[in-house]
Amino acid sequence: MAWDLCISNFNDLVFSPHRDMQTVSGEDLLNQRIILRLKMKRGSWIFDEHKDLGSNLDFALQMDQPNAIESLEMLVAEALEPISDEIIISQVEVTPTVGEPRSLDLVLTYQRVIPPEATGIPILESQSLVLTIPVTV
């Protein structure tokens, strides 16, 4: 079973009360991988030889809200394309955050591709992920 170190919403490692590093696996690992790909600037990690890890969401975050909303769906698809063998994006819904004029809510609905067992047909499971993105004007 695949696993990785658990990373908090503040980009820190998560430790247990006994000071052990926490791990993440399964659905939570996939969500963490998606979030990291969307938060990280594309090409910024030195060990990424192909420069396909991360996103260019920072381009949209520098636009005004209507233009950012228009651009985000394409930028999200571009960021998640390298893991297209693991997920299929069903819908990207971007709306202004209620009460926060400088933020956007991004609801990403995707289907997890489960490798085929004996049937040879991949199984799809639908899941959603909600992110709030700050926008600078």
Beta strands, then each sheet from edge to edge (+ up, - down):
strand 1: 3-5
strand 2: 23-25
strand 3: 87-96
strand 4: 103-114
strand 5: 123-134
sheet 1: 1+ 2-
sheet 2: 3+ 4- 5+
end
